[in-house]
Amino acid sequence: MARQERIELAIPDGVAAGAPQKVERHTGITLLITAANLNGGTVNVMGSLDGAIFAQVGATVSAAGFVAVAESLDSIRIDRATGTSVAQVADLLAFDQRTS
């Protein structure tokens, strides 16, 4: 039976790539991006099928809200596209499909 999990996803403090998080066993991925996460800047949600090559998932995020990820991914990360801030953490909610 799937269970919902909350995973923290780091957002870098300057224009840079974030640290990837493995999500290969998760479905129904939704990210919550807050105004504090953005701090006047923008971020890109990046996904990977193999954990090595990342591509942008959806549009650049410039306003607080939820971002649904329809794709099945191996890894996900958040890249800061513009602006600076102290390092932030976004919440990722997903269903863990492990049966044990």
C-alpha positions in Angstrom: 0.0 0.0 0.0 1.4 3.4 -1.0 2.0 5.9 1.8 2.4 9.7 1.5 5.8 11.1 2.3 7.2 14.6 2.8 10.7 15.2 1.5 12.7 18.3 1.9 14.3 19.5 -1.4 17.2 22.0 -1.0 17.1 25.3 -3.0 20.6 26.9 -3.5 21.2 30.4 -2.2 22.5 31.8 -5.5 22.1 31.0 -9.2 23.1 27.3 -9.2 21.9 23.8 -9.5 20.3 22.3 -6.4 21.1 18.9 -4.8 19.2 16.0 -6.5 16.8 13.8 -4.5 16.0 10.2 -5.6 12.3 9.8 -6.3 12.2 6.7 -8.5 9.8 4.9 -6.2 7.4 7.8 -5.8 4.3 8.8 -7.8 2.0 11.8 -7.5 4.8 14.2 -6.9 3.8 17.8 -5.9 6.2 20.6 -4.8 5.2 23.5 -2.6 7.2 26.6 -3.5 6.7 29.5 -1.1 7.4 33.3 -1.6 10.2 32.9 0.9 11.7 30.2 -1.3 11.7 32.5 -4.3 12.7 35.8 -2.5 12.0 37.8 -5.6 13.8 35.4 -7.9 12.8 32.4 -10.0 13.5 28.6 -9.8 13.3 25.7 -12.2 12.2 22.2 -11.3 14.6 19.8 -12.9 14.0 16.1 -13.5 16.1 13.2 -14.6 15.4 9.7 -15.9 18.9 8.4 -15.0 20.1 10.6 -12.2 22.8 12.1 -14.4 21.1 14.2 -17.1 18.6 16.8 -15.9 16.0 18.7 -17.9 13.5 21.3 -16.9 10.0 20.0 -15.9 7.3 22.6 -16.6 7.7 26.3 -16.7 10.0 28.5 -14.7 8.5 29.2 -11.3 8.2 32.9 -10.4 5.2 32.9 -8.0 4.4 30.9 -4.9 2.2 27.8 -5.3 2.1 24.1 -6.0 3.9 22.5 -8.9 2.6 19.1 -9.9 5.1 16.7 -11.6 3.3 14.3 -14.0 6.5 12.5 -15.2 7.9 9.4 -13.5 11.4 10.4 -12.6 14.6 8.9 -11.1 15.7 12.1 -9.5 14.4 15.7 -9.0 16.1 18.9 -8.0 15.4 22.7 -7.9 17.8 25.1 -9.6 17.8 28.8 -8.8 17.5 30.6 -12.1 17.6 34.2 -10.8 17.9 36.1 -7.6 19.7 35.3 -4.4 18.6 34.3 -0.9 19.7 32.3 2.0 19.6 28.6 1.3 15.9 27.4 1.3 14.1 24.2 1.5 10.9 23.3 -0.5 8.5 20.6 0.5 8.0 17.7 -1.9 4.9 15.5 -1.3 4.7 12.1 -3.0 3.4 8.6 -2.6 6.0 6.0 -1.8 5.1 2.9 -3.9 7.2 0.4 -1.9 5.2 -2.5 -0.6 7.5 -3.3 2.4 
